Amino acid sequence: MTQSNFDEMSREELRAYLLDHRDDEAAFHAYMDRLASEPVVAHGKPEDLQDAAHFAEALARVQRIKQERRNRGE
């Protein structure tokens, strides 16, 4: 798959491709570039970062989700 095809994929599509083709270094680099260029607030809204209480709740939510994923082996 060429870099231009990676550019046409959504972040979710690229992640799925990478999980199925873990030895594809070009896909890995494309995914890392995508993550660096498209920051997101995981499981929250940008406004959550403005209010300390909302930020603490969002952080706890993200940590809980990450732990659940680790427990499932993702």
mmJSON file of the N, C-alpha and C atoms, coordinates in Angstrom:
{"data_MODEL":{"atom_site":{
"group_PDB":["ATOM","ATOM","ATOM","ATOM","ATOM","ATOM","ATOM","ATOM","ATOM","ATOM","ATOM","ATOM","ATOM","ATOM","ATOM","ATOM","ATOM","ATOM","ATOM","ATOM","ATOM","ATOM","ATOM","ATOM","ATOM","ATOM","ATOM","ATOM","ATOM","ATOM","ATOM","ATOM","ATOM","ATOM","ATOM","ATOM","ATOM","ATOM","ATOM","ATOM","ATOM","ATOM","ATOM","ATOM","ATOM","ATOM","ATOM","ATOM","ATOM","ATOM","ATOM","ATOM","ATOM","ATOM","ATOM","ATOM","ATOM","ATOM","ATOM","ATOM","ATOM","ATOM","ATOM","ATOM","ATOM","ATOM","ATOM","ATOM","ATOM","ATOM","ATOM","ATOM","ATOM","ATOM","ATOM","ATOM","ATOM","ATOM","ATOM","ATOM","ATOM","ATOM","ATOM","ATOM","ATOM","ATOM","ATOM","ATOM","ATOM","ATOM","ATOM","ATOM","ATOM","ATOM","ATOM","ATOM","ATOM","ATOM","ATOM","ATOM","ATOM","ATOM","ATOM","ATOM","ATOM","ATOM","ATOM","ATOM","ATOM","ATOM","ATOM","ATOM","ATOM","ATOM","ATOM","ATOM","ATOM","ATOM","ATOM","ATOM","ATOM","ATOM","ATOM","ATOM","ATOM","ATOM","ATOM","ATOM","ATOM","ATOM","ATOM","ATOM","ATOM","ATOM","ATOM","ATOM","ATOM","ATOM","ATOM","ATOM","ATOM","ATOM","ATOM","ATOM","ATOM","ATOM","ATOM","ATOM","ATOM","ATOM","ATOM","ATOM","ATOM","ATOM","ATOM","ATOM","ATOM","ATOM","ATOM","ATOM","ATOM","ATOM","ATOM","ATOM","ATOM","ATOM","ATOM","ATOM","ATOM","ATOM","ATOM","ATOM","ATOM","ATOM","ATOM","ATOM","ATOM","ATOM","ATOM","ATOM","ATOM","ATOM","ATOM","ATOM","ATOM","ATOM","ATOM","ATOM","ATOM","ATOM","ATOM","ATOM","ATOM","ATOM","ATOM","ATOM","ATOM","ATOM","ATOM","ATOM","ATOM","ATOM","ATOM","ATOM","ATOM","ATOM","ATOM","ATOM","ATOM","ATOM","ATOM","ATOM","ATOM","ATOM","ATOM","ATOM","ATOM","ATOM","ATOM","ATOM","ATOM","ATOM"],
"id":[1,2,3,4,5,6,7,8,9,10,11,12,13,14,15,16,17,18,19,20,21,22,23,24,25,26,27,28,29,30,31,32,33,34,35,36,37,38,39,40,41,42,43,44,45,46,47,48,49,50,51,52,53,54,55,56,57,58,59,60,61,62,63,64,65,66,67,68,69,70,71,72,73,74,75,76,77,78,79,80,81,82,83,84,85,86,87,88,89,90,91,92,93,94,95,96,97,98,99,100,101,102,103,104,105,106,107,108,109,110,111,112,113,114,115,116,117,118,119,120,121,122,123,124,125,126,127,128,129,130,131,132,133,134,135,136,137,138,139,140,141,142,143,144,145,146,147,148,149,150,151,152,153,154,155,156,157,158,159,160,161,162,163,164,165,166,167,168,169,170,171,172,173,174,175,176,177,178,179,180,181,182,183,184,185,186,187,188,189,190,191,192,193,194,195,196,197,198,199,200,201,202,203,204,205,206,207,208,209,210,211,212,213,214,215,216,217,218,219,220,221,222],
"type_symbol":["N","C","C","N","C","C","N","C","C","N","C","C","N","C","C","N","C","C","N","C","C","N","C","C","N","C","C","N","C","C","N","C","C","N","C","C","N","C","C","N","C","C","N","C","C","N","C","C","N","C","C","N","C","C","N","C","C","N","C","C","N","C","C","N","C","C","N","C","C","N","C","C","N","C","C","N","C","C","N","C","C","N","C","C","N","C","C","N","C","C","N","C","C","N","C","C","N","C","C","N","C","C","N","C","C","N","C","C","N","C","C","N","C","C","N","C","C","N","C","C","N","C","C","N","C","C","N","C","C","N","C","C","N","C","C","N","C","C","N","C","C","N","C","C","N","C","C","N","C","C","N","C","C","N","C","C","N","C","C","N","C","C","N","C","C","N","C","C","N","C","C","N","C","C","N","C","C","N","C","C","N","C","C","N","C","C","N","C","C","N","C","C","N","C","C","N","C","C","N","C","C","N","C","C","N","C","C","N","C","C","N","C","C","N","C","C","N","C","C","N","C","C"],
"label_atom_id":["N","CA","C","N","CA","C","N","CA","C","N","CA","C","N","CA","C","N","CA","C","N","CA","C","N","CA","C","N","CA","C","N","CA","C","N","CA","C","N","CA","C","N","CA","C","N","CA","C","N","CA","C","N","CA","C","N","CA","C","N","CA","C","N","CA","C","N","CA","C","N","CA","C","N","CA","C","N","CA","C","N","CA","C","N","CA","C","N","CA","C","N","CA","C","N","CA","C","N","CA","C","N","CA","C","N","CA","C","N","CA","C","N","CA","C","N","CA","C","N","CA","C","N","CA","C","N","CA","C","N","CA","C","N","CA","C","N","CA","C","N","CA","C","N","CA","C","N","CA","C","N","CA","C","N","CA","C","N","CA","C","N","CA","C","N","CA","C","N","CA","C","N","CA","C","N","CA","C","N","CA","C","N","CA","C","N","CA","C","N","CA","C","N","CA","C","N","CA","C","N","CA","C","N","CA","C","N","CA","C","N","CA","C","N","CA","C","N","CA","C","N","CA","C","N","CA","C","N","CA","C","N","CA","C","N","CA","C","N","CA","C","N","CA","C","N","CA","C","N","CA","C","N","CA","C","N","CA","C"],
"label_alt_id":[null,null,null,null,null,null,null,null,null,null,null,null,null,null,null,null,null,null,null,null,null,null,null,null,null,null,null,null,null,null,null,null,null,null,null,null,null,null,null,null,null,null,null,null,null,null,null,null,null,null,null,null,null,null,null,null,null,null,null,null,null,null,null,null,null,null,null,null,null,null,null,null,null,null,null,null,null,null,null,null,null,null,null,null,null,null,null,null,null,null,null,null,null,null,null,null,null,null,null,null,null,null,null,null,null,null,null,null,null,null,null,null,null,null,null,null,null,null,null,null,null,null,null,null,null,null,null,null,null,null,null,null,null,null,null,null,null,null,null,null,null,null,null,null,null,null,null,null,null,null,null,null,null,null,null,null,null,null,null,null,null,null,null,null,null,null,null,null,null,null,null,null,null,null,null,null,null,null,null,null,null,null,null,null,null,null,null,null,null,null,null,null,null,null,null,null,null,null,null,null,null,null,null,null,null,null,null,null,null,null,null,null,null,null,null,null,null,null,null,null,null,null],
"label_comp_id":["MET","MET","MET","THR","THR","THR","GLN","GLN","GLN","SER","SER","SER","ASN","ASN","ASN","PHE","PHE","PHE","ASP","ASP","ASP","GLU","GLU","GLU","MET","MET","MET","SER","SER","SER","ARG","ARG","ARG","GLU","GLU","GLU","GLU","GLU","GLU","LEU","LEU","LEU","ARG","ARG","ARG","ALA","ALA","ALA","TYR","TYR","TYR","LEU","LEU","LEU","LEU","LEU","LEU","ASP","ASP","ASP","HIS","HIS","HIS","ARG","ARG","ARG","ASP","ASP","ASP","ASP","ASP","ASP","GLU","GLU","GLU","ALA","ALA","ALA","ALA","ALA","ALA","PHE","PHE","PHE","HIS","HIS","HIS","ALA","ALA","ALA","TYR","TYR","TYR","MET","MET","MET","ASP","ASP","ASP","ARG","ARG","ARG","LEU","LEU","LEU","ALA","ALA","ALA","SER","SER","SER","GLU","GLU","GLU","PRO","PRO","PRO","VAL","VAL","VAL","VAL","VAL","VAL","ALA","ALA","ALA","HIS","HIS","HIS","GLY","GLY","GLY","LYS","LYS","LYS","PRO","PRO","PRO","GLU","GLU","GLU","ASP","ASP","ASP","LEU","LEU","LEU","GLN","GLN","GLN","ASP","ASP","ASP","ALA","ALA","ALA","ALA","ALA","ALA","HIS","HIS","HIS","PHE","PHE","PHE","ALA","ALA","ALA","GLU","GLU","GLU","ALA","ALA","ALA","LEU","LEU","LEU","ALA","ALA","ALA","ARG","ARG","ARG","VAL","VAL","VAL","GLN","GLN","GLN","ARG","ARG","ARG","ILE","ILE","ILE","LYS","LYS","LYS","GLN","GLN","GLN","GLU","GLU","GLU","ARG","ARG","ARG","ARG","ARG","ARG","ASN","ASN","ASN","ARG","ARG","ARG","GLY","GLY","GLY","GLU","GLU","GLU"],
"label_asym_id":["A","A","A","A","A","A","A","A","A","A","A","A","A","A","A","A","A","A","A","A","A","A","A","A","A","A","A","A","A","A","A","A","A","A","A","A","A","A","A","A","A","A","A","A","A","A","A","A","A","A","A","A","A","A","A","A","A","A","A","A","A","A","A","A","A","A","A","A","A","A","A","A","A","A","A","A","A","A","A","A","A","A","A","A","A","A","A","A","A","A","A","A","A","A","A","A","A","A","A","A","A","A","A","A","A","A","A","A","A","A","A","A","A","A","A","A","A","A","A","A","A","A","A","A","A","A","A","A","A","A","A","A","A","A","A","A","A","A","A","A","A","A","A","A","A","A","A","A","A","A","A","A","A","A","A","A","A","A","A","A","A","A","A","A","A","A","A","A","A","A","A","A","A","A","A","A","A","A","A","A","A","A","A","A","A","A","A","A","A","A","A","A","A","A","A","A","A","A","A","A","A","A","A","A","A","A","A","A","A","A","A","A","A","A","A","A","A","A","A","A","A","A"],
"label_entity_id":["1","1","1","1","1","1","1","1","1","1","1","1","1","1","1","1","1","1","1","1","1","1","1","1","1","1","1","1","1","1","1","1","1","1","1","1","1","1","1","1","1","1","1","1","1","1","1","1","1","1","1","1","1","1","1","1","1","1","1","1","1","1","1","1","1","1","1","1","1","1","1","1","1","1","1","1","1","1","1","1","1","1","1","1","1","1","1","1","1","1","1","1","1","1","1","1","1","1","1","1","1","1","1","1","1","1","1","1","1","1","1","1","1","1","1","1","1","1","1","1","1","1","1","1","1","1","1","1","1","1","1","1","1","1","1","1","1","1","1","1","1","1","1","1","1","1","1","1","1","1","1","1","1","1","1","1","1","1","1","1","1","1","1","1","1","1","1","1","1","1","1","1","1","1","1","1","1","1","1","1","1","1","1","1","1","1","1","1","1","1","1","1","1","1","1","1","1","1","1","1","1","1","1","1","1","1","1","1","1","1","1","1","1","1","1","1","1","1","1","1","1","1"],
"label_seq_id":[1,1,1,2,2,2,3,3,3,4,4,4,5,5,5,6,6,6,7,7,7,8,8,8,9,9,9,10,10,10,11,11,11,12,12,12,13,13,13,14,14,14,15,15,15,16,16,16,17,17,17,18,18,18,19,19,19,20,20,20,21,21,21,22,22,22,23,23,23,24,24,24,25,25,25,26,26,26,27,27,27,28,28,28,29,29,29,30,30,30,31,31,31,32,32,32,33,33,33,34,34,34,35,35,35,36,36,36,37,37,37,38,38,38,39,39,39,40,40,40,41,41,41,42,42,42,43,43,43,44,44,44,45,45,45,46,46,46,47,47,47,48,48,48,49,49,49,50,50,50,51,51,51,52,52,52,53,53,53,54,54,54,55,55,55,56,56,56,57,57,57,58,58,58,59,59,59,60,60,60,61,61,61,62,62,62,63,63,63,64,64,64,65,65,65,66,66,66,67,67,67,68,68,68,69,69,69,70,70,70,71,71,71,72,72,72,73,73,73,74,74,74],
"pdbx_PDB_ins_code":[null,null,null,null,null,null,null,null,null,null,null,null,null,null,null,null,null,null,null,null,null,null,null,null,null,null,null,null,null,null,null,null,null,null,null,null,null,null,null,null,null,null,null,null,null,null,null,null,null,null,null,null,null,null,null,null,null,null,null,null,null,null,null,null,null,null,null,null,null,null,null,null,null,null,null,null,null,null,null,null,null,null,null,null,null,null,null,null,null,null,null,null,null,null,null,null,null,null,null,null,null,null,null,null,null,null,null,null,null,null,null,null,null,null,null,null,null,null,null,null,null,null,null,null,null,null,null,null,null,null,null,null,null,null,null,null,null,null,null,null,null,null,null,null,null,null,null,null,null,null,null,null,null,null,null,null,null,null,null,null,null,null,null,null,null,null,null,null,null,null,null,null,null,null,null,null,null,null,null,null,null,null,null,null,null,null,null,null,null,null,null,null,null,null,null,null,null,null,null,null,null,null,null,null,null,null,null,null,null,null,null,null,null,null,null,null,null,null,null,null,null,null],
"Cartn_x":[0.865,0.0,0.903,0.542,1.379,0.979,1.876,1.609,0.334,0.106,-1.094,-2.357,-2.332,-3.5,-3.703,-2.623,-2.743,-3.348,-2.963,-3.48,-4.984,-5.499,-6.923,-7.755,-7.085,-7.795,-8.131,-9.23,-9.534,-8.579,-8.508,-7.641,-8.049,-9.348,-9.836,-9.475,-9.606,-9.249,-7.753,-6.954,-5.505,-5.121,-5.747,-5.466,-5.825,-6.98,-7.398,-6.414,-5.992,-5.01,-3.715,-3.266,-2.017,-2.117,-3.25,-3.418,-3.379,-3.834,-3.799,-2.461,-1.656,-0.366,0.714,0.949,1.842,3.284,3.667,5.049,5.214,4.156,4.2,4.7,5.993,6.586,6.027,5.721,5.16,3.811,3.005,1.703,1.89,2.848,3.128,3.503,4.426,4.854,3.711,2.889,1.743,0.774,0.566,-0.344,0.219,1.5,2.12,2.077,2.312,2.21,0.793,-0.175,-1.581,-1.908,-1.465,-1.734,-1.11,0.078,0.769,0.109,-0.47,-1.021,-2.501,-3.183,-4.611,-4.896,-4.509,-4.757,-6.247,-6.581,-7.979,-8.061,-9.227,-9.514,-10.297,-9.665,-10.299,-11.459,-12.61,-13.783,-14.125,-14.115,-14.463,-14.633,-14.8,-14.96,-13.84,-13.477,-12.431,-12.745,-14.025,-14.406,-14.011,-13.908,-13.531,-12.154,-11.311,-9.955,-9.914,-10.97,-11.002,-11.389,-12.12,-12.621,-11.901,-11.267,-10.464,-11.289,-12.52,-13.357,-13.674,-14.003,-14.289,-13.033,-11.892,-10.641,-10.353,-10.534,-10.288,-11.215,-12.477,-13.426,-13.019,-12.627,-12.219,-10.966,-10.013,-8.792,-9.104,-9.951,-10.336,-11.033,-11.879,-12.588,-11.605,-10.636,-9.638,-8.806,-8.396,-7.596,-8.383,-9.669,-10.51,-10.633,-10.843,-10.973,-9.674,-8.541,-7.248,-7.023,-7.393,-7.237,-8.132,-9.362,-10.27,-9.696,-9.103,-8.509,-7.307,-6.491,-5.353,-5.843,-6.901,-7.458,-7.987,-8.483,-8.987,-7.87,-6.669,-5.534,-5.441,-6.043,-5.987,-4.728],
"Cartn_y":[-1.175,0.0,1.226,2.201,3.394,4.428,5.368,6.435,7.192,7.433,8.179,7.432,6.105,5.357,5.535,5.6,5.841,7.219,8.174,9.529,9.587,8.692,8.672,7.957,7.207,6.464,7.373,7.076,7.748,7.209,7.884,7.411,5.989,5.739,4.427,3.36,3.688,2.732,2.429,3.454,3.268,2.43,2.666,1.865,0.408,0.156,-1.224,-1.9,-1.166,-1.715,-2.055,-1.148,-1.35,-2.566,-2.75,-3.907,-5.218,-5.195,-6.395,-6.59,-5.527,-5.572,-4.966,-5.595,-5.04,-4.894,-5.566,-5.465,-4.385,-3.666,-2.625,-1.322,-1.073,0.124,1.411,1.421,2.623,2.958,1.937,2.151,2.672,2.115,2.568,4.046,4.429,5.827,6.746,6.287,7.087,7.292,6.244,6.342,7.273,7.16,8.047,9.506,9.716,11.078,11.611,10.746,11.146,11.528,10.728,11.034,12.359,12.616,13.865,15.077,14.891,16.036,16.281,15.311,15.446,15.16,16.073,15.81,15.757,14.943,14.789,14.775,15.08,14.887,13.59,12.576,11.259,11.263,10.865,10.69,11.961,13.057,14.306,15.408,16.61,17.778,18.76,19.596,20.585,21.451,21.706,22.524,21.866,20.509,19.806,20.236,20.668,21.052,22.42,23.219,24.562,24.584,23.584,23.531,22.399,22.707,21.723,20.498,20.706,19.575,18.688,19.303,18.517,17.809,18.491,17.876,16.636,16.735,15.595,14.431,14.73,13.685,13.052,13.876,13.36,12.509,12.945,12.176,10.833,10.825,9.576,8.642,9.203,8.403,7.769,8.546,8.03,6.948,7.172,6.172,4.887,4.996,3.816,3.04,3.755,3.106,2.416,3.087,2.479,1.216,1.231,0.051,-1.08,-0.756,-1.779,-2.404,-1.594,-2.111,-2.999,-2.59,-3.426,-4.754,-4.723,-5.956,-6.894,-6.309,-7.129,-7.553,-7.025,-7.391,-6.609,-5.448,-4.611,-3.806],
"Cartn_z":[0.0,0.0,0.0,-0.745,-0.855,0.186,0.407,1.367,1.022,-0.277,-0.656,-0.248,-0.289,0.165,1.661,2.42,3.85,4.092,3.276,3.419,3.172,2.38,2.054,3.121,4.003,5.039,6.215,6.872,8.133,9.191,10.303,11.386,11.805,11.901,12.307,11.279,9.998,8.947,8.97,9.16,9.207,10.414,11.544,12.74,12.506,11.92,11.635,10.676,9.662,8.724,9.454,10.292,11.022,11.944,12.589,13.464,12.687,11.451,10.602,9.909,9.82,9.114,10.01,11.141,12.161,11.704,10.642,10.148,9.082,8.778,7.743,8.364,8.2,8.813,8.228,6.948,6.329,6.952,7.205,7.837,9.259,9.984,11.344,11.347,10.454,10.408,9.977,9.051,8.62,9.787,10.573,11.719,12.784,13.066,14.061,13.592,12.305,11.76,11.91,11.664,11.78,13.214,14.168,15.569,15.976,15.472,15.821,15.175,14.009,13.284,13.561,14.144,14.422,15.889,16.778,18.2,18.5,19.456,19.859,21.378,21.87,23.281,23.357,23.906,23.952,24.933,24.467,25.312,26.093,25.418,26.066,25.047,25.552,24.703,25.017,24.067,24.346,25.566,25.81,26.959,28.274,28.266,29.494,29.984,29.078,29.455,30.117,29.973,30.527,32.006,32.443,33.813,34.549,35.664,36.389,36.786,37.218,37.623,36.424,35.307,34.101,33.617,33.721,33.293,34.143,35.439,36.324,35.978,35.695,35.304,33.97,33.009,31.703,31.836,32.632,32.839,33.492,34.503,35.159,34.178,33.311,32.316,31.337,30.866,29.924,30.596,31.84,32.544,32.739,33.057,33.232,31.916,30.818,29.51,29.119,29.356,29.046,29.863,31.129,31.973,31.486,31.108,30.589,29.321,28.453,27.221,27.527,28.499,28.885,29.42,30.219,30.784,29.702,28.609,27.492,26.56,26.76,25.921,24.635,24.582,23.365,23.33],
"occupancy":[1.0,1.0,1.0,1.0,1.0,1.0,1.0,1.0,1.0,1.0,1.0,1.0,1.0,1.0,1.0,1.0,1.0,1.0,1.0,1.0,1.0,1.0,1.0,1.0,1.0,1.0,1.0,1.0,1.0,1.0,1.0,1.0,1.0,1.0,1.0,1.0,1.0,1.0,1.0,1.0,1.0,1.0,1.0,1.0,1.0,1.0,1.0,1.0,1.0,1.0,1.0,1.0,1.0,1.0,1.0,1.0,1.0,1.0,1.0,1.0,1.0,1.0,1.0,1.0,1.0,1.0,1.0,1.0,1.0,1.0,1.0,1.0,1.0,1.0,1.0,1.0,1.0,1.0,1.0,1.0,1.0,1.0,1.0,1.0,1.0,1.0,1.0,1.0,1.0,1.0,1.0,1.0,1.0,1.0,1.0,1.0,1.0,1.0,1.0,1.0,1.0,1.0,1.0,1.0,1.0,1.0,1.0,1.0,1.0,1.0,1.0,1.0,1.0,1.0,1.0,1.0,1.0,1.0,1.0,1.0,1.0,1.0,1.0,1.0,1.0,1.0,1.0,1.0,1.0,1.0,1.0,1.0,1.0,1.0,1.0,1.0,1.0,1.0,1.0,1.0,1.0,1.0,1.0,1.0,1.0,1.0,1.0,1.0,1.0,1.0,1.0,1.0,1.0,1.0,1.0,1.0,1.0,1.0,1.0,1.0,1.0,1.0,1.0,1.0,1.0,1.0,1.0,1.0,1.0,1.0,1.0,1.0,1.0,1.0,1.0,1.0,1.0,1.0,1.0,1.0,1.0,1.0,1.0,1.0,1.0,1.0,1.0,1.0,1.0,1.0,1.0,1.0,1.0,1.0,1.0,1.0,1.0,1.0,1.0,1.0,1.0,1.0,1.0,1.0,1.0,1.0,1.0,1.0,1.0,1.0,1.0,1.0,1.0,1.0,1.0,1.0,1.0,1.0,1.0,1.0,1.0,1.0],
"B_iso_or_equiv":[0.0,0.0,0.0,0.0,0.0,0.0,0.0,0.0,0.0,0.0,0.0,0.0,0.0,0.0,0.0,0.0,0.0,0.0,0.0,0.0,0.0,0.0,0.0,0.0,0.0,0.0,0.0,0.0,0.0,0.0,0.0,0.0,0.0,0.0,0.0,0.0,0.0,0.0,0.0,0.0,0.0,0.0,0.0,0.0,0.0,0.0,0.0,0.0,0.0,0.0,0.0,0.0,0.0,0.0,0.0,0.0,0.0,0.0,0.0,0.0,0.0,0.0,0.0,0.0,0.0,0.0,0.0,0.0,0.0,0.0,0.0,0.0,0.0,0.0,0.0,0.0,0.0,0.0,0.0,0.0,0.0,0.0,0.0,0.0,0.0,0.0,0.0,0.0,0.0,0.0,0.0,0.0,0.0,0.0,0.0,0.0,0.0,0.0,0.0,0.0,0.0,0.0,0.0,0.0,0.0,0.0,0.0,0.0,0.0,0.0,0.0,0.0,0.0,0.0,0.0,0.0,0.0,0.0,0.0,0.0,0.0,0.0,0.0,0.0,0.0,0.0,0.0,0.0,0.0,0.0,0.0,0.0,0.0,0.0,0.0,0.0,0.0,0.0,0.0,0.0,0.0,0.0,0.0,0.0,0.0,0.0,0.0,0.0,0.0,0.0,0.0,0.0,0.0,0.0,0.0,0.0,0.0,0.0,0.0,0.0,0.0,0.0,0.0,0.0,0.0,0.0,0.0,0.0,0.0,0.0,0.0,0.0,0.0,0.0,0.0,0.0,0.0,0.0,0.0,0.0,0.0,0.0,0.0,0.0,0.0,0.0,0.0,0.0,0.0,0.0,0.0,0.0,0.0,0.0,0.0,0.0,0.0,0.0,0.0,0.0,0.0,0.0,0.0,0.0,0.0,0.0,0.0,0.0,0.0,0.0,0.0,0.0,0.0,0.0,0.0,0.0,0.0,0.0,0.0,0.0,0.0,0.0],
"pdbx_formal_charge":[null,null,null,null,null,null,null,null,null,null,null,null,null,null,null,null,null,null,null,null,null,null,null,null,null,null,null,null,null,null,null,null,null,null,null,null,null,null,null,null,null,null,null,null,null,null,null,null,null,null,null,null,null,null,null,null,null,null,null,null,null,null,null,null,null,null,null,null,null,null,null,null,null,null,null,null,null,null,null,null,null,null,null,null,null,null,null,null,null,null,null,null,null,null,null,null,null,null,null,null,null,null,null,null,null,null,null,null,null,null,null,null,null,null,null,null,null,null,null,null,null,null,null,null,null,null,null,null,null,null,null,null,null,null,null,null,null,null,null,null,null,null,null,null,null,null,null,null,null,null,null,null,null,null,null,null,null,null,null,null,null,null,null,null,null,null,null,null,null,null,null,null,null,null,null,null,null,null,null,null,null,null,null,null,null,null,null,null,null,null,null,null,null,null,null,null,null,null,null,null,null,null,null,null,null,null,null,null,null,null,null,null,null,null,null,null,null,null,null,null,null,null],
"auth_seq_id":[1,1,1,2,2,2,3,3,3,4,4,4,5,5,5,6,6,6,7,7,7,8,8,8,9,9,9,10,10,10,11,11,11,12,12,12,13,13,13,14,14,14,15,15,15,16,16,16,17,17,17,18,18,18,19,19,19,20,20,20,21,21,21,22,22,22,23,23,23,24,24,24,25,25,25,26,26,26,27,27,27,28,28,28,29,29,29,30,30,30,31,31,31,32,32,32,33,33,33,34,34,34,35,35,35,36,36,36,37,37,37,38,38,38,39,39,39,40,40,40,41,41,41,42,42,42,43,43,43,44,44,44,45,45,45,46,46,46,47,47,47,48,48,48,49,49,49,50,50,50,51,51,51,52,52,52,53,53,53,54,54,54,55,55,55,56,56,56,57,57,57,58,58,58,59,59,59,60,60,60,61,61,61,62,62,62,63,63,63,64,64,64,65,65,65,66,66,66,67,67,67,68,68,68,69,69,69,70,70,70,71,71,71,72,72,72,73,73,73,74,74,74],
"auth_comp_id":["MET","MET","MET","THR","THR","THR","GLN","GLN","GLN","SER","SER","SER","ASN","ASN","ASN","PHE","PHE","PHE","ASP","ASP","ASP","GLU","GLU","GLU","MET","MET","MET","SER","SER","SER","ARG","ARG","ARG","GLU","GLU","GLU","GLU","GLU","GLU","LEU","LEU","LEU","ARG","ARG","ARG","ALA","ALA","ALA","TYR","TYR","TYR","LEU","LEU","LEU","LEU","LEU","LEU","ASP","ASP","ASP","HIS","HIS","HIS","ARG","ARG","ARG","ASP","ASP","ASP","ASP","ASP","ASP","GLU","GLU","GLU","ALA","ALA","ALA","ALA","ALA","ALA","PHE","PHE","PHE","HIS","HIS","HIS","ALA","ALA","ALA","TYR","TYR","TYR","MET","MET","MET","ASP","ASP","ASP","ARG","ARG","ARG","LEU","LEU","LEU","ALA","ALA","ALA","SER","SER","SER","GLU","GLU","GLU","PRO","PRO","PRO","VAL","VAL","VAL","VAL","VAL","VAL","ALA","ALA","ALA","HIS","HIS","HIS","GLY","GLY","GLY","LYS","LYS","LYS","PRO","PRO","PRO","GLU","GLU","GLU","ASP","ASP","ASP","LEU","LEU","LEU","GLN","GLN","GLN","ASP","ASP","ASP","ALA","ALA","ALA","ALA","ALA","ALA","HIS","HIS","HIS","PHE","PHE","PHE","ALA","ALA","ALA","GLU","GLU","GLU","ALA","ALA","ALA","LEU","LEU","LEU","ALA","ALA","ALA","ARG","ARG","ARG","VAL","VAL","VAL","GLN","GLN","GLN","ARG","ARG","ARG","ILE","ILE","ILE","LYS","LYS","LYS","GLN","GLN","GLN","GLU","GLU","GLU","ARG","ARG","ARG","ARG","ARG","ARG","ASN","ASN","ASN","ARG","ARG","ARG","GLY","GLY","GLY","GLU","GLU","GLU"],
"auth_asym_id":["A","A","A","A","A","A","A","A","A","A","A","A","A","A","A","A","A","A","A","A","A","A","A","A","A","A","A","A","A","A","A","A","A","A","A","A","A","A","A","A","A","A","A","A","A","A","A","A","A","A","A","A","A","A","A","A","A","A","A","A","A","A","A","A","A","A","A","A","A","A","A","A","A","A","A","A","A","A","A","A","A","A","A","A","A","A","A","A","A","A","A","A","A","A","A","A","A","A","A","A","A","A","A","A","A","A","A","A","A","A","A","A","A","A","A","A","A","A","A","A","A","A","A","A","A","A","A","A","A","A","A","A","A","A","A","A","A","A","A","A","A","A","A","A","A","A","A","A","A","A","A","A","A","A","A","A","A","A","A","A","A","A","A","A","A","A","A","A","A","A","A","A","A","A","A","A","A","A","A","A","A","A","A","A","A","A","A","A","A","A","A","A","A","A","A","A","A","A","A","A","A","A","A","A","A","A","A","A","A","A","A","A","A","A","A","A","A","A","A","A","A","A"],
"auth_atom_id":["N","CA","C","N","CA","C","N","CA","C","N","CA","C","N","CA","C","N","CA","C","N","CA","C","N","CA","C","N","CA","C","N","CA","C","N","CA","C","N","CA","C","N","CA","C","N","CA","C","N","CA","C","N","CA","C","N","CA","C","N","CA","C","N","CA","C","N","CA","C","N","CA","C","N","CA","C","N","CA","C","N","CA","C","N","CA","C","N","CA","C","N","CA","C","N","CA","C","N","CA","C","N","CA","C","N","CA","C","N","CA","C","N","CA","C","N","CA","C","N","CA","C","N","CA","C","N","CA","C","N","CA","C","N","CA","C","N","CA","C","N","CA","C","N","CA","C","N","CA","C","N","CA","C","N","CA","C","N","CA","C","N","CA","C","N","CA","C","N","CA","C","N","CA","C","N","CA","C","N","CA","C","N","CA","C","N","CA","C","N","CA","C","N","CA","C","N","CA","C","N","CA","C","N","CA","C","N","CA","C","N","CA","C","N","CA","C","N","CA","C","N","CA","C","N","CA","C","N","CA","C","N","CA","C","N","CA","C","N","CA","C","N","CA","C","N","CA","C","N","CA","C","N","CA","C","N","CA","C"],
"pdbx_PDB_model_num":[1,1,1,1,1,1,1,1,1,1,1,1,1,1,1,1,1,1,1,1,1,1,1,1,1,1,1,1,1,1,1,1,1,1,1,1,1,1,1,1,1,1,1,1,1,1,1,1,1,1,1,1,1,1,1,1,1,1,1,1,1,1,1,1,1,1,1,1,1,1,1,1,1,1,1,1,1,1,1,1,1,1,1,1,1,1,1,1,1,1,1,1,1,1,1,1,1,1,1,1,1,1,1,1,1,1,1,1,1,1,1,1,1,1,1,1,1,1,1,1,1,1,1,1,1,1,1,1,1,1,1,1,1,1,1,1,1,1,1,1,1,1,1,1,1,1,1,1,1,1,1,1,1,1,1,1,1,1,1,1,1,1,1,1,1,1,1,1,1,1,1,1,1,1,1,1,1,1,1,1,1,1,1,1,1,1,1,1,1,1,1,1,1,1,1,1,1,1,1,1,1,1,1,1,1,1,1,1,1,1,1,1,1,1,1,1,1,1,1,1,1,1]
}}}
